[in-house]
């Protein structure tokens, strides 16, 4: 349910701005992101690049399993067919 609500929010924001998903992804290169895999594992880091297959390269990568930090990597490559979603990280206040 929460994921559906998040997708609805993204859709509304995109419709207000006339922005495509591709536009959004181009805008977040170089920004902190969270990438959730189909397995439920989260990777957090700085988005370096991605391609049309959603293959993702991220830097300063942290791996979270069940919300707990498990590993830190310098750079990571995530294969697109394993990606459930990608979102920008909330900025810390």
N, C-alpha and C positions, 0 to 999 in steps of 0.2 A: 504494500500500500504506500509506504513512504517513497519508494523508488518511483512509483507512478506519479505521486505528487511532485517529486523533483522534476520528472520529465515534463509534466504539465507546466511547471514554472518556467522551465527552459523554453518550451514551445511558445508560451505567452511572451516571454522576453524577446524571442527571435521574431515573432510576428509583429511586435511593436517596432522593432528596429529594422525589419526587412532583412534579417541576417540569416544566412544559410549555415548549416553545421560546418561546412568547409571554412566559411568566414570566421566562425568562432574558433576553430582549431588553429587557423593561421594567427589569430590575435593572441593566443595563449602561449605561443612558442617563447621560451625564455622565462616563463612564469612557473611558480610552484603548482604542482598538480597532484591529484590522487588518481591512481589507475587501479580499478578493481577488476580482478580476474574472475573467470567463471568458477574457479575453485574457492572463491571467497577471500583469497589473499589480497591485501592492499599493498601497493607500492607508492611511496611518496617521494617526490623529488622535483627537480626542475626539468621541464619538457625541453629536450634538445631538438628533436625532429620527429616527424611521423610521415607515413606514406598513405597511399590510397587503400591499402589493405589493413590499415590501423596498426601496422607494425610501429612500435613506439620506442624511441631512445630517450632515456632520462638520465640526468646527472644527479650526484649527491643523493643517491637512492637509499631509501629505508624500506625494509620489508616488514609488514605487520601481519601477524596471524592471530585471529581472534582478538584484535585490538591491541596486541602486545608486540612491541618491537622485538624482532628476531634476529635480523642481520642488517648491516650497513654495507653498501657497495658504492664504489666511485661512480661507475657508469653501468647502466643495465639496458638490455634490449628485450622488449616484451613482444612476443609474436602476436599479431593482430587477431588470429582466430581464438585466442584465449581471453581477449579483453571483453569484459562486460560493459564497462563504461569508463569514461575519463571526465574528471571535473577539476575545476580550479580549487585550490586550497583556500579556506577562509583565512584572511589575514589576521595575525595575532595583534591584539590591542595592547 
